[in-house]
Amino acid sequence: MRRADAHAARAEHGAAGERMTAGLLGPLEAAGWHIRHDLALPGSRANLDHVLVSPCGSAVVVLDTKRWHRGRTTALVRGRVHCGQEDRHRQVEAVASYARRTAAALGMPTGSVWPLLVVHGSPILGGRLEARAPGWDGVVHVLGPDRLVPTLAAAPRQWDPERGSVLAARVDQVLRAYGGSGG
């Protein structure tokens, strides 16, 4: 019973973080981003917290939300993301894997799908981190909520609303609402 209660508490803690992130993304949607929340990753029990299609219509962001201990700083330690003394690099590896699998599901080059981790609570050393994950050629950006919208708003170089709508329709076709238990 205690294990079930602890699992429910962790799930609610995570869901609260996801709601906070969703609340931050409004300005991006107003600027032409297509934003989806809580989508199933095909062929998996995993869920994608947030998927964003850029206004240029050529990039997708797979955004994972975490809530980590407020009193512990998140930093790179020997190339691995830690929250205080705890190694949290598995989360970096997971979002990189989600991005790779999302690219495959959408039929996009992996370089067009960007893995991003936003961390609520724990301050990020230097404001942002760029971590590496096995099997992922690029970096996984680890940001605090204050850096999320400015970072993404600066990303699109060209606006192509029609192309963005087509890619968003593809996301809607391939990545369905998550209904699983776990992931």
Residue frames as qw, qx, qy, qz and C-alpha x, y, z in Angstrom:
[[0.000, 0.885, 0.466, 0.000, 0.00, 0.00, 0.00],
 [0.304, -0.794, 0.099, 0.517, 2.82, 2.41, 0.87],
 [0.410, -0.122, 0.596, 0.680, 4.52, 1.70, -2.46],
 [0.192, 0.625, 0.657, 0.375, 1.29, 2.51, -4.33],
 [0.161, -0.931, -0.257, 0.204, 0.90, 5.72, -2.32],
 [0.400, -0.582, 0.321, 0.631, 4.50, 6.71, -3.06],
 [0.366, 0.193, 0.675, 0.611, 3.99, 6.00, -6.77],
 [0.063, 0.816, 0.548, 0.172, 0.81, 8.12, -6.80],
 [0.280, -0.871, -0.041, 0.403, 2.61, 10.97, -5.01],
 [0.413, -0.317, 0.500, 0.692, 5.50, 10.86, -7.53],
 [0.278, 0.462, 0.694, 0.477, 3.03, 10.81, -10.43],
 [0.053, -0.920, -0.388, 0.020, 1.19, 13.86, -9.06],
 [0.394, -0.701, 0.184, 0.564, 4.50, 15.63, -8.41],
 [0.387, -0.043, 0.627, 0.675, 5.50, 15.00, -12.04],
 [0.161, 0.674, 0.654, 0.303, 2.08, 16.01, -13.36],
 [0.170, -0.912, -0.201, 0.316, 2.32, 19.30, -11.48],
 [0.365, -0.485, 0.414, 0.678, 5.65, 19.98, -13.18],
 [0.301, 0.283, 0.728, 0.548, 4.13, 19.17, -16.58],
 [0.026, 0.857, 0.514, 0.032, 1.28, 21.60, -15.89],
 [0.276, -0.801, 0.067, 0.527, 3.80, 24.30, -14.95],
 [0.353, -0.190, 0.600, 0.692, 5.69, 23.73, -18.20],
 [0.211, 0.563, 0.719, 0.348, 2.48, 23.76, -20.23],
 [0.093, -0.909, -0.334, 0.232, 1.60, 27.09, -18.64],
 [0.329, -0.620, 0.288, 0.652, 4.93, 28.55, -19.74],
 [0.414, 0.067, 0.703, 0.575, 4.45, 27.59, -23.40],
 [0.279, 0.781, 0.511, -0.225, 1.52, 29.94, -24.15],
 [0.066, 0.819, -0.207, -0.530, 3.70, 32.70, -25.66],
 [0.219, -0.272, 0.806, 0.478, 5.23, 30.19, -28.07],
 [0.325, 0.472, 0.816, 0.076, 1.82, 29.04, -29.25],
 [0.188, 0.881, 0.246, -0.358, 0.84, 32.66, -29.83],
 [0.028, -0.727, 0.471, 0.499, 4.04, 33.01, -31.90],
 [0.669, 0.456, -0.409, -0.421, 3.12, 30.16, -34.25],
 [0.016, 0.294, -0.949, 0.109, 4.43, 27.07, -32.49],
 [0.781, -0.184, -0.396, -0.447, 2.15, 24.01, -32.53],
 [0.092, -0.399, 0.774, -0.483, 2.17, 22.49, -29.05],
 [0.798, -0.198, -0.468, -0.323, 0.88, 19.10, -27.96],
 [0.302, -0.526, 0.639, -0.473, 0.93, 17.57, -24.50],
 [0.592, -0.168, 0.728, -0.303, 1.06, 14.02, -23.15],
 [0.738, 0.432, -0.322, -0.407, 1.45, 11.97, -26.32],
 [0.915, -0.168, 0.366, 0.022, 2.17, 8.26, -26.67],
 [0.026, 0.624, -0.693, -0.361, 5.43, 7.19, -28.22],
 [0.869, 0.227, -0.223, -0.379, 4.49, 4.53, -30.82],
 [0.816, 0.191, -0.533, 0.120, 5.59, 1.02, -29.93],
 [0.328, 0.198, -0.611, 0.693, 6.26, 1.95, -26.31],
 [0.378, -0.684, -0.610, 0.133, 4.61, 2.52, -22.95],
 [0.360, -0.242, -0.133, 0.891, 6.46, 5.85, -22.72],
 [0.162, 0.888, 0.431, 0.000, 4.74, 9.18, -22.96],
 [0.411, 0.295, 0.052, 0.861, 6.08, 12.41, -24.38],
 [0.143, -0.557, -0.493, 0.654, 5.32, 15.22, -21.94],
 [0.268, 0.814, 0.087, -0.509, 5.31, 17.95, -24.61],
 [0.596, 0.181, 0.535, 0.571, 5.90, 17.95, -28.37],
 [0.119, 0.804, 0.068, -0.578, 6.39, 21.27, -30.12],
 [0.641, 0.443, 0.424, 0.461, 6.48, 21.94, -33.85],
 [0.286, -0.401, 0.042, 0.869, 8.46, 25.04, -34.73],
 [0.391, 0.744, 0.211, -0.499, 6.90, 27.83, -36.78],
 [0.131, 0.580, -0.617, -0.515, 9.43, 27.10, -39.53],
 [0.901, 0.194, 0.042, -0.387, 7.85, 23.68, -39.97],
 [0.686, 0.479, -0.543, 0.071, 11.16, 21.88, -40.12],
 [0.231, 0.296, -0.778, 0.504, 11.83, 21.00, -36.47],
 [0.716, -0.511, -0.382, -0.284, 10.14, 19.16, -33.63],
 [0.025, -0.512, 0.638, -0.574, 11.06, 19.57, -29.97],
 [0.734, -0.333, -0.591, -0.040, 10.59, 16.62, -27.62],
 [0.086, -0.580, 0.373, -0.719, 10.36, 18.30, -24.23],
 [0.658, -0.317, -0.670, 0.131, 10.50, 16.31, -21.02],
 [0.277, -0.741, 0.138, -0.596, 9.61, 17.95, -17.71],
 [0.657, -0.144, -0.639, 0.372, 11.19, 17.11, -14.38],
 [0.372, -0.832, 0.068, -0.405, 10.76, 18.47, -10.85],
 [0.736, 0.082, -0.500, 0.449, 13.93, 18.04, -8.87],
 [0.545, -0.596, -0.406, 0.427, 14.96, 19.06, -5.38],
 [0.086, 0.961, 0.107, 0.241, 14.90, 22.84, -4.96],
 [0.463, -0.841, 0.271, 0.075, 17.81, 22.81, -2.54],
 [0.717, -0.217, 0.523, 0.406, 20.17, 20.95, -4.87],
 [0.240, 0.708, -0.325, -0.580, 21.88, 22.40, -7.94],
 [0.887, 0.336, 0.312, 0.053, 21.75, 20.57, -11.26],
 [0.001, 0.818, -0.487, -0.306, 25.16, 20.43, -12.93],
 [0.857, 0.391, -0.337, -0.001, 27.34, 18.39, -15.26],
 [0.538, -0.642, 0.545, -0.031, 29.70, 16.17, -13.30],
 [0.347, -0.299, 0.824, 0.334, 32.22, 14.32, -15.47],
 [0.194, 0.068, -0.678, -0.705, 29.85, 14.69, -18.41],
 [0.262, -0.417, -0.866, -0.092, 26.78, 13.42, -16.56],
 [0.298, -0.560, -0.087, -0.768, 23.83, 15.44, -15.26],
 [0.396, -0.226, -0.767, 0.451, 23.51, 15.41, -11.49],
 [0.360, -0.751, -0.165, -0.528, 21.01, 16.99, -9.13],
 [0.544, -0.719, 0.388, -0.192, 23.17, 17.55, -6.09],
 [0.290, -0.458, 0.837, 0.071, 24.94, 14.21, -5.55],
 [0.714, 0.253, 0.625, -0.186, 22.32, 12.19, -7.44],
 [0.135, -0.172, 0.711, 0.668, 23.14, 11.06, -10.96],
 [0.535, 0.522, 0.435, -0.503, 20.14, 11.97, -13.12],
 [0.060, 0.437, -0.625, -0.644, 21.78, 11.32, -16.48],
 [0.247, 0.245, 0.932, 0.100, 19.31, 8.51, -17.17],
 [0.292, 0.748, 0.438, -0.404, 16.71, 11.24, -17.75],
 [0.124, 0.691, -0.401, -0.588, 18.98, 12.83, -20.38],
 [0.109, -0.161, 0.923, 0.333, 19.40, 9.45, -22.06],
 [0.307, 0.476, 0.805, -0.178, 15.64, 8.88, -21.97],
 [0.322, 0.794, 0.172, -0.486, 14.72, 12.16, -23.68],
 [0.066, 0.552, -0.649, -0.520, 17.42, 11.57, -26.31],
 [0.192, 0.086, 0.967, 0.147, 15.92, 8.13, -26.95],
 [0.329, 0.656, 0.581, -0.354, 12.43, 9.66, -27.17],
 [0.225, 0.754, -0.201, -0.583, 13.71, 12.18, -29.71],
 [0.035, -0.331, 0.850, 0.408, 15.39, 9.49, -31.79],
 [0.210, 0.298, 0.931, -0.003, 12.27, 7.31, -31.76],
 [0.294, 0.736, 0.348, -0.500, 10.03, 10.31, -32.50],
 [0.142, 0.613, -0.486, -0.606, 12.17, 11.19, -35.53],
 [0.074, -0.068, 0.954, 0.282, 11.84, 7.62, -36.80],
 [0.249, 0.507, 0.789, -0.244, 8.07, 7.57, -36.23],
 [0.273, 0.805, 0.158, -0.503, 7.63, 10.88, -38.06],
 [0.776, 0.424, 0.294, 0.363, 10.06, 9.95, -40.84],
 [0.073, 0.985, -0.123, 0.094, 12.32, 12.90, -40.05],
 [0.616, 0.405, -0.479, 0.477, 16.10, 13.14, -39.82],
 [0.623, -0.501, -0.475, 0.367, 17.23, 12.92, -36.19],
 [0.355, -0.041, -0.096, 0.929, 18.83, 16.36, -36.46],
 [0.216, -0.403, -0.324, -0.828, 15.38, 17.85, -36.99],
 [0.673, -0.602, -0.385, -0.191, 14.10, 16.59, -33.64],
 [0.163, 0.564, -0.477, 0.654, 15.53, 18.33, -30.59],
 [0.641, -0.438, -0.612, 0.151, 15.54, 16.69, -27.16],
 [0.010, -0.554, 0.249, -0.794, 15.10, 19.13, -24.31],
 [0.525, -0.416, -0.690, 0.274, 14.78, 18.64, -20.57],
 [0.141, -0.655, 0.078, -0.738, 13.24, 21.40, -18.45],
 [0.519, -0.195, -0.713, 0.429, 13.90, 21.13, -14.73],
 [0.354, -0.756, -0.122, -0.537, 11.64, 22.82, -12.18],
 [0.766, -0.639, -0.066, 0.030, 12.88, 23.36, -8.66],
 [0.770, -0.322, 0.171, 0.523, 16.57, 22.64, -8.87],
 [0.157, 0.900, -0.189, -0.359, 18.66, 25.59, -10.11],
 [0.883, 0.376, 0.092, 0.264, 20.72, 24.80, -13.22],
 [0.539, -0.545, 0.194, 0.612, 24.41, 25.66, -12.87],
 [0.215, -0.191, 0.461, 0.839, 25.13, 28.40, -15.41],
 [0.471, 0.368, 0.102, -0.795, 21.44, 28.56, -16.36],
 [0.867, 0.363, -0.097, -0.328, 21.64, 25.79, -18.97],
 [0.523, -0.404, 0.727, 0.184, 23.51, 22.57, -19.66],
 [0.700, 0.472, -0.385, -0.373, 24.37, 20.76, -22.86],
 [0.623, -0.334, 0.700, -0.103, 24.64, 17.05, -22.14],
 [0.407, 0.355, -0.740, -0.400, 25.53, 14.12, -24.39],
 [0.801, -0.071, 0.459, -0.378, 23.73, 10.79, -24.55],
 [0.331, -0.187, 0.866, 0.326, 24.82, 7.50, -26.12],
 [0.331, 0.422, 0.810, 0.236, 23.21, 6.98, -29.51],
 [0.160, 0.926, 0.328, -0.094, 22.43, 10.68, -29.95],
 [0.646, 0.339, 0.085, 0.679, 24.72, 12.77, -32.16],
 [0.016, 0.713, 0.021, 0.700, 23.70, 16.17, -30.82],
 [0.088, 0.126, -0.645, 0.749, 23.25, 17.59, -27.37],
 [0.333, -0.651, -0.677, -0.079, 20.37, 17.37, -24.97],
 [0.008, 0.501, -0.158, 0.851, 19.61, 20.83, -23.62],
 [0.448, -0.500, -0.678, 0.299, 18.84, 20.96, -19.91],
 [0.025, 0.456, 0.037, 0.889, 17.14, 24.23, -18.96],
 [0.010, 0.327, 0.664, -0.673, 15.39, 25.83, -16.07],
 [0.236, 0.708, 0.666, -0.007, 11.87, 27.13, -16.69],
 [0.013, -0.857, -0.031, 0.514, 13.12, 30.73, -16.96],
 [0.122, -0.485, 0.622, 0.602, 15.26, 29.81, -19.99],
 [0.497, 0.280, 0.818, 0.079, 12.71, 27.61, -21.77],
 [0.416, 0.812, 0.397, -0.101, 10.66, 30.13, -23.76],
 [0.061, 0.884, -0.297, -0.356, 13.55, 32.49, -24.63],
 [0.365, -0.342, 0.797, 0.338, 15.63, 29.56, -25.89],
 [0.460, 0.386, 0.785, 0.154, 12.86, 28.18, -28.08],
 [0.281, 0.889, 0.255, -0.256, 11.68, 31.60, -29.27],
 [0.054, -0.782, 0.451, 0.426, 15.18, 32.30, -30.57],
 [0.583, -0.113, 0.769, 0.236, 15.37, 29.00, -32.51],
 [0.612, 0.581, 0.523, 0.121, 13.26, 29.45, -35.67],
 [0.304, -0.318, 0.305, 0.845, 15.10, 31.30, -38.37],
 [0.216, -0.040, -0.518, -0.827, 12.38, 31.28, -41.01],
 [0.480, 0.207, 0.585, -0.621, 8.64, 31.20, -40.53],
 [0.302, 0.042, -0.746, -0.592, 6.59, 28.92, -42.75],
 [0.536, -0.040, 0.482, -0.692, 3.13, 28.59, -41.20],
 [0.840, 0.231, -0.223, -0.438, 1.90, 26.26, -43.93],
 [0.592, 0.324, -0.722, 0.153, 4.83, 23.90, -43.49],
 [0.114, -0.239, 0.711, -0.651, 4.38, 24.10, -39.71],
 [0.714, 0.035, 0.220, -0.664, 0.72, 23.12, -40.03],
 [0.816, 0.280, -0.459, -0.214, 1.59, 20.17, -42.27],
 [0.386, 0.294, -0.788, 0.380, 4.19, 18.91, -39.79],
 [0.356, -0.148, 0.563, -0.731, 1.78, 19.44, -36.87],
 [0.834, 0.117, -0.074, -0.535, -0.84, 17.38, -38.73],
 [0.695, 0.293, -0.654, 0.062, 1.77, 14.63, -39.15],
 [0.029, 0.255, -0.747, 0.614, 2.50, 14.76, -35.41],
 [0.609, -0.030, 0.317, -0.726, -1.24, 14.48, -34.70],
 [0.846, 0.222, -0.335, -0.349, -1.52, 11.51, -37.03],
 [0.664, 0.283, -0.657, 0.219, 1.46, 9.58, -35.63],
 [0.219, 0.081, -0.694, 0.681, 1.64, 10.58, -31.97],
 [0.449, -0.557, -0.553, -0.426, -1.70, 9.95, -30.30],
 [0.435, -0.665, 0.238, -0.558, -2.91, 11.02, -26.87],
 [0.241, 0.265, -0.882, 0.308, -1.28, 8.97, -24.13],
 [0.740, -0.363, -0.107, -0.556, -3.60, 6.63, -22.30],
 [0.734, 0.096, -0.641, 0.202, -1.11, 4.21, -20.75],
 [0.643, -0.753, 0.047, -0.131, -0.22, 3.58, -17.16],
 [0.768, -0.395, 0.265, 0.428, 3.48, 4.02, -16.78],
 [0.647, 0.621, 0.175, 0.405, 6.34, 5.13, -18.98]]
